[in-house]
Amino acid sequence: MAYIKLSQIKSEGYLKRAINYILNPQKTENRINTATYMCSSEFADLEFAEVRKQAVRKGKVIAHEIYQSFSPEDDITPQKALAIGRELMRRTFPDFQYVIATHNDKEHIHNHIIICSVNFDNFHMFPNKLATLERVRQASNELCKEYGYSVITPNPKGHREKLKAVIDEIIKNCDTYNDFFRELKKRGYEIKIGKYISLKGIGNKSFIRTATLGSAYTDKNIRKRIEEKAVIENVERNVYANAAKKMPQRLRLKRFINENLKTAKDFDSFILLMQKDYSVKFGKHLAFKHTTGRRFLRLDSLGEEYSEEMLRLFFGDPAEYKTRLDEISAMKILRLKATDETARRYIYRRNAHTEIKMLNYLHACNIQSYEVLKENISQLEKRIADYRSDIQKINAQISASRSITNAVREYWRYKPVYQKYLSLTEESAKEVYLQNYSAEIAKYKNAVEVMNNSKINGVLPRSSVLKSEILKFTEDKENISAKQDKLLLELERLKTIKHNADIILGTDIPKTSKHYYNQER
């Protein structure tokens, strides 16, 4: 299973430190278990800042961090955890830059994902709401199921369920509204009475409004249940993680209208069905107010297709209703096209500004043109390939020296076994001995062969010489690897610049190159 936590970053300095922390080579197997999207690991904080500059509304939060922790019981590998984290971002926030790192320094494998607070598509802010946390948790659970790992199942019996049970029990055993509150105090509940009734039990961290438990627990309905002994059906809101989410009034009214249009025979019967949950106000404009609402909502404010005239046409002249509905849809499409043209002009201006900034950045990095940038990348790739070839040759030399050392060790280890075999005179005894020690004799013969092939002018190199050679080869390999790592960082930086330039210049980018800086070294 994967535990999800969402936090905020509000300081530029802390953002840089947080990125450096999650990319710690000791926690990520020398940065093998890391990845980035639409940014580079080295300049992620600066690239986040560039995107944030384009936003109209920025807010105080500059980045968000998702912490995704897997259970040790799932026996997950860091590579699988990294793949799940990247797929989680693709499904939930495909238009946001991020840096992801998988840590395996603790018993539980876990991902750190640092996300820019503004997306690079339309420069809107990251949706920092409870519903966002729910969406990430649901997507994480779905991915864990797909990969065959366990998921977190929310416990339905939390503080809210216990509070409902306590309220129901007290209401059955009290006669007045005041008795209700006295009994709550006896049971250790703190009470806040104002516009809403809020209660907090012993050990709870926060107050819970009774109205969020459902329609049967509002102040008005609690009074009815106590004083009038009324039986009220409870209509619950959608609840996640002990917090309520309320459906918008307009959306709820639209859904209720659509449901009643399917069952009503005429306009009058439609109004009667609506009056079950809504108060109706007739006049110049037809308006409805829900039993839990504060004000009336005019039908025409929901859209032209919900006006009183259109609803009467729905029952009186279905053919005309369909014609008018098609006209309304056509007008909406025209408005959307006009919006698209405005957006196109805006994007053109934004790209022109970014192109100028990109060219200035290239010159600041001593890169005179796009062609020079490509040439630099090509040269770096060739030098890195040469270093890889050198490392392979050194590995072969180390392997050869170690094979001689191992051959000498096995020669002396299995020589007595082979001599004993030669000392036997009877063929039957030799056959039995060979069956019992065939593996040891084969290793001895192989060691002799390796030693004979390794002799120089008929003399086998001494073990001290071999050890010194191995140490020298290892030191050379480490020096070349260090140079290679520096070139890889520089290549990553230049490829990030090229990728951004390709986007600005409209160059066709292969799908496989989108994550060029995520490839394994």
N, C-alpha and C positions, 0 to 999 in steps of 0.2 A: 504494500500500500504506500501511497505518497501523501505526506502531510504538507499542506500549502500555507504559507504566511506571506502577507503583502505589507511592505513598509515604504516610507518616503525618504527622499534625500533632498535637502533644501540648501545645501552649501556647496559651492564650486570646489572648495578645498577638500571637503569630505567625499565628494564624488570621485575625485582623483585618487584619494586614499582607498576608497571602497573598491575601485577597479583594480588597483595594484594588489589589494588584499586577495580578491577572488582569483587573480591570475598568478598567485604565488606558486612558483615552480615546484616547491616541496609538497604542495597540496594537490597539484594537478599533473604529476608525473612529467615534470619539465615542460609544462604547458601543452602536453599532448591532448589532454582532456579539456580543451577550451575551444570556443568558436565565437565569431562575431557576425553581425548582419548589417549591411549597408554602412559599415564603419570599420575602422581598424582598431586593434587592441591598444596600440601605442598612442593614438590621438583621439580615442573615443570621446573623452570629455570635451575636447575642442569641437569635434564634429557634432556632438549633441548641441553645443552652444550655437553653432551656425544654423541648425534647423530651428532652434527656439527663437532666433532673431526674426524669422519669417512669420511667426505667429502673432495674431492680433491680441489674443488673450493668452497670457503665459502663466499667470499664477505664481505662487511662491515656491512650489515644488519643481525642481529641475530634473528629477529622475525618480523612478520607482524601482524597487527591488522585490523580486519574487524568490522566496526560499522554498525549494521543493525537496523534501527529505523522504528517503525510501527506507522501509523497514529492513533490518538485518535478516529477518526471516525470509525475505524474497530472494536472497542470494543473487543480487543484481550486479553486473559489472559496470565500471565507470563509463565504458563506451556505450552500453545500452542506456544508462541514465542520461548521458549527453544527448543521445538520439531522441529520447523521450522528451527532454527539455526543449530541444529545437523544434520538434513536431508540435509541442504545446504552444510555442510562440507562433508557429505558422498557422495554427487553427484559431488562436484567440486574438493575436495582435500582428497581423501580417504586414502592416504599414509602419511599424515602429522599429527604430534602430535599437540594437541591444548587444550586450556582451554577456556570454554565458560561460561558466566554469563549473566543472564537476570535481568535488573534493572527495578524496578517499582516505583522509588522515584520521577519520574517526570510525567507529564500528558501523555507523550507518552512512551509506553513500548519499550525498546530497548535492543539489544544484543551486548555484547563485546566479540569478539573471537580473542584470541591471539594464533598465529600459529608459530611453529618452522620454520626457514628459510630453513631447509634442511629436505627432507623426509627420512623415516626410511627404505624404500624399496631399492632404488639404490643410496641414498645419493646425489641426484640432488637438485639444488637450487630451491626455490619457484619462479615461473615465474612472475617476477615483471614487467609486461608490461600492456599497455592500453588494449590489448585483454583480459587479466586476469580480469580486472575490468568489462569489457563487459560480460564475461562469468558468473561472479558472479551475476551481475545484472539480466541477463536473467534467471539464475537458481532461483534467489530469486522471480522474477515475476511469474515464473511457479509454484513455491510452494504456493505463495499467491493465485493464481487462484485455485489450488487444494484444499486449505483450505477455499475457499469462500471469500477471502479478495480482496480489490481493488489493482490494479497495477499501476505503474508509466508509463505513455505513453509519450515518448520523443516528445518534440515540434519540428516539422520539420522546422519551420520558425525561425532560429537562425541568428547569425551574418553572417554565411557563405551564407545563402540564400539571405539576404539583400545585401551583397557585390556583389553577382552575378547579382542581379537586377540592382544595381547601375552601374556596369561595362557595362551591356547590354545597358542601357539607354544612357550612355556617348558615347559608340561606335557608336550608331545610329546618334548622333548629333555632331560628330567631323569628321574632314577631314584629320588630320595629327596625327602622333604618339605623338608629343609634346603637341598638343591640349588635348589629352587624359589625360596626367599627370597634365596639368594646371587645367582642370575641376575637377580632383580628389582633388587637393589642395584647390580649392574653396569650396569644400564640407567638408573640415576639415579632410581629410585623410592624415596620415603620410605615406611617401613612402620610401622604401629601394630598390635600384636597384643594382643588382650584377649578380650572376649566375641565380637567380630567382627574380621575382618582388614580393615584400611583402608589404602589406597594413595594416594599423591599423586605424579604425574609432574612432570617439569621444566616449569616455566611454568604449572602448574595452581595455582589459588588455594586449593583445599580438598581434603580427603581424600574418597575414594569407598569406601564399604563394598563389598566384593566380593559380599556376599550380595544387594545390591540390583540386581546385574547379572542375576540369575536363579538358579534352583535348582541349576544346574551349577557355580556359583561360590561356594557356601557352603564354609566351612572343612572340613566333613565330606566333601563331595563332591569337593573339590580333592584331599584325601588319597586318596580312592578312585581318582580318575582317575590319580594318580601311582603309588601303591603297588600297586594291583590292576589297573591299566590298564583300568578300567571305562569303558564308554561310557554317559554319562548325558545324557538329553534335557533341554535347557534350557527351563524354563518361566519366561518373563519376566513381570515386573510391568508395569503401565501406567506409561509414563515420559513426562514432559513437561518440557521445558526442563532436561534433564540432572538431574532429581530424581525419585525414585520415589514412587508412591502405592500404598499397600497396601490391598487390599480387607479390610474388617472380617471377623473370623473367623466371626461368627454369620451374616452375609449370605452368605458363601461356603458355609457348611454348608447353609443353606436352599436355595441354588441347586443344590447337588450332590444333595440329597435329592429335589428336584423333578425333576431330570433322570433319576435312577435309578428313580423311581416310574413314569415313562413306559415304561421298558424291562423292569423286573423282572416275573416271572410270579407270584411269591409272596413272602412276607415273608423266607424264608430266602435266596432268590436276591437279594433287595434288600440284605440284610446283606453278602453276598459281593461285590456291586458296590461297596458303601460301603467295604469293606476294601481296595480298590485304593489309595485316598488317605487313609484314616482308620483309626486304631486304635479298636477297639470294646471297651467295658467293659459287661458284663452284671451285673445285680444288681437291687436295689430300683428303680433308675432306669437306663435305657439312656442311655449317654453315648458321644460320639465325640471323638477328638483328631486333628487334621490332622498330617501328617508334619512340617510346619514349625511346628506350634503348641506351646504350653507346657503347656497343661492341657486336661482333658476338659470338654466342654460337654454338659450334660444336655439331652435332647430337649425335655422339658416347659418348659425355660427359653426356648425359641424361640417359644412360644405354644401354646395348647391344641390347635390343629389339627396340631401336630407331635409330640404325645405318642405313646408306644409304643402305647397303646390305639387311638388314631385311625389309626396306620399299619397295625396289624393289621386294623382294620375295613376299610381301603381295599382290602385283598386278600380278606378273608373275607366281608364283607357290604357291597358298594358302595352299596346303597339306604340302609342304616342310616348309613353314612359320610356320605352327602349330607345326610341329615336332621340329623345332629349338626353338620355344617359350617354348615348354615343357622342352627341355634340359636346357635352361636358368633358368627356374623356379626351376628345380631339383638342379642346381648348387647353387642357392640362398639358398635353404633349407639346403644344406650341409654346407654352410658358416655359416648359423644361428646356426646349431648344434655345429659347432666348437666354436662359440662365447658362446653358452650355457655352454659348458664344461669349458671354461675359467672362465665364471662367477661362475660356481659351485665351482671351486677350490678357487676362491677368497672369496666366501661366507663361505666356510669351514674354511679358515684361519681367517676370520673376526669373525666367531662364536667362534672359539677356543680362540681367544684373549678376546672376551667378556665374555666367560665362566670363564676364569681366573680372570678377573676383578670382575665378579659377586661373585665368591668364596671369594675374598679378601674383598669385600664389606660386605658379610655375617659375616665374622670374625670380621670386624671392628664394626659391630653392635652387637657383642657378640652372634652371632648365629653360632653354631659349624657345623651344617649340614643342608641339605634340610629337613630331617625328623624332626629336632628340630624346624625348621621354621614352618612346618605344625602343629606340636604339640602346638606351641605358638599361632598360629592363632585359633586353635580349643579351647584352653583355654580362649582366649579373647572373642570368640563368645559365650562361655558358660557364662562368667561373664556378658557380655552385655545382654544376655537373662534373667539372674537373675535380673539385674537392671530393665529391662523392666517389669518383673513380679512384682517387688516391687512397681514400679510406678503405675501399674494398681491397685494394692491393695490400695495404698494411694488415688488414684482417687476415688475408691469405698467408702473409708472412708469419704473423703471430700463430696462426693455426698450424703451420708447418713446424715451427719451433716447438710448440706444445706437443705435437704428435711424436716428435723425436724423444722428448722427455718422458711422455707416457709409454713409448715403446721400450725405453731403457728400464723403466719401473716394472713393466709387465715381463720383460725378459728375465730379470732377476727373481721375480716372484714365482714364475712358472717353470724356471729352468730345472729345479729339483724334480718336478713332476715328470718332465720330459726325460731326464736322465734315468729315473726309475723305470720308465717305459722301455728305454734302450737296454737296461740291464737285464730285462726278462729274456729267458732263452726259449721257453716253451711258447708255441704259437697260440695255444688255447688260453694261456695266462695273459698273453699280450692282447688277445681279442677282448677278454673280460675287462682288463685294465683300460683299454681304449674306449670301451662302452661307458665306463664310469667317469673317465676324465677327458672325454673328447673335446669339451668346450675349453678346458685349460690348455690342452695341447695345441688346439687351433689358435688360441691367443698367443702362445709362445712362438709358434711359427710365423704368425703375422708380425710380431714384434721383431723377429730376426730379419724378416723381409724389409720392414721399414728402416731398420738400422743399417742394413747393407746398402739400401738405396740412398741413404743420407750421408754416407761416408765421403769425405773429400780427400783425394789422394790416398785412399785406403784407410783413412783415420776418421773416427766418429768425433764430432765436436764435443767438447767437454760440457758438463751440465752447468758450470759457472758461466761459460760463454753463452750458452742458450738462455739462461736467466737474464743476463745483461742485455741480450738482444731483445727479449720479450719486453723488458722495462723500457728500452729505447723506443721500440715500435709503439708501445702504449703511450709514451710521452708525445711522440710525433702525432699519433692519432688524436690525442686530446687537443694539441695545438691547432691542428687542421679543423677539428670540430668546432673550436671556439671561433675561428675565422669564418667558418661556414654559417654559424649562428648569427654573427654580425651581418653577413651578406643576406641571410634570410629575412632579418628584420628590415633591412633597407629595401629588399625586394617587396616585402609586404607593404611598406609605405608607398613605394612608387606605383605598385599595382592598385592601391586604393585611390591614388590621384588619377591614374588612367581610367579606372572604373567610373569615377565621378565625371571625368571629362567625356567619356563615351556617352554617358547619359545626357549630358548637356548638348553635345554635338549631334546627338541622334544616331550614333553608330550602332549597328546591329550587334547586340551582345549575346553570345551563346548562353543557353540556360545553364550549362554546366559551369560557366565562369562566374556565376553570380556569387558563389561562396569561395572565391579563389583563395582567400586568406584562411579558409578553414581546412584546407587539405592537410593531411598528415605529412610531417617532414620526413 
